[in-house]
């Protein structure tokens, strides 16, 4: 038996577009991010998948849900261990702001 794992990064959010550090802030997908998830789902639907797991953060959970619908594996299992780490006061700041502040 062979186990195949495919890691998929969440689709774009407004914070990604603005270059802001998200960390554990629960920033949702934007329109482009939903479209990216649908494109990925169409690609992955060509193969057989047994399960999908996701971070519970909205951007990851929604990406996984869009993919799960297309590959027909049921709702994604949510694992806290997959959450992005917390960056504390750095969350919501761009690189320049973080360099100046910290």
C-alpha positions in Angstrom: 0.0 0.0 0.0 1.3 3.5 -0.9 0.3 6.6 0.9 0.3 9.8 -1.1 0.2 13.1 0.7 -0.4 16.4 -1.0 0.3 19.7 0.9 -1.8 22.6 -0.4 -1.3 26.1 0.9 -4.5 28.2 1.4 -5.7 30.6 -1.3 -5.0 34.3 -1.2 -6.4 36.6 1.4 -6.4 40.4 1.5 -3.6 40.3 4.0 -1.5 38.2 1.6 -2.1 40.7 -1.1 -1.1 43.6 1.2 2.0 41.7 2.5 0.8 41.5 6.0 1.8 38.8 8.4 -1.3 36.7 9.2 -0.1 34.2 11.9 -3.2 33.0 13.8 -5.4 36.0 12.8 -8.4 34.4 11.2 -8.3 36.2 7.8 -10.7 34.8 5.2 -10.0 34.1 1.6 -10.6 36.8 -0.9 -12.2 36.3 -4.3 -8.9 35.4 -5.9 -8.2 32.9 -3.1 -11.5 31.1 -3.7 -10.7 31.0 -7.4 -7.3 29.5 -6.6 -8.8 26.9 -4.4 -11.3 25.9 -7.2 -8.4 25.7 -9.7 -6.5 23.4 -7.3 -9.6 21.3 -6.7 -10.0 20.7 -10.4 -6.4 19.6 -10.6 -6.6 17.3 -7.6 -9.9 15.8 -8.8 -8.0 13.8 -11.4 -6.6 11.6 -8.6 -8.2 9.5 -5.8 -8.0 11.0 -2.3 -9.2 9.4 1.0 -9.2 12.4 3.3 -8.5 16.0 3.6 -7.2 17.6 6.8 -6.9 21.3 7.5 -6.0 24.0 9.9 -9.2 25.4 11.5 -8.3 28.9 10.4 -10.9 30.2 7.9 -8.5 30.7 5.0 -7.2 27.1 5.3 -10.6 25.6 6.2 -12.4 27.2 3.3 -9.6 26.2 0.8 -9.9 22.6 2.1 -13.7 22.7 1.9 -13.7 23.9 -1.7 -11.3 21.1 -2.6 -13.2 18.5 -0.6 -16.4 19.2 -2.5 -14.6 18.7 -5.9 -12.8 15.5 -4.9 -15.8 14.1 -3.0 -14.2 13.0 0.3 -16.6 14.7 2.7 -15.8 17.5 5.1 -12.2 18.2 6.0 -11.0 17.1 9.4 -9.8 20.1 11.3 -6.5 19.8 13.2 -5.3 22.5 15.5 -1.7 21.2 15.0 -1.8 22.5 11.4 -2.5 26.1 12.5 0.1 28.7 11.6 2.2 29.8 14.6 1.3 32.9 16.4 3.5 36.0 15.8 1.9 38.0 18.6 2.2 41.8 18.0 3.8 41.2 14.6 0.5 39.9 13.2 -1.1 42.5 10.8 2.2 44.2 10.1 4.2 44.3 6.9 7.9 43.5 6.8 9.0 47.1 7.1 6.7 47.8 10.0 8.0 44.7 11.9 11.6 45.7 11.3 11.0 49.2 12.6 9.0 48.0 15.6 11.0 45.0 16.6 
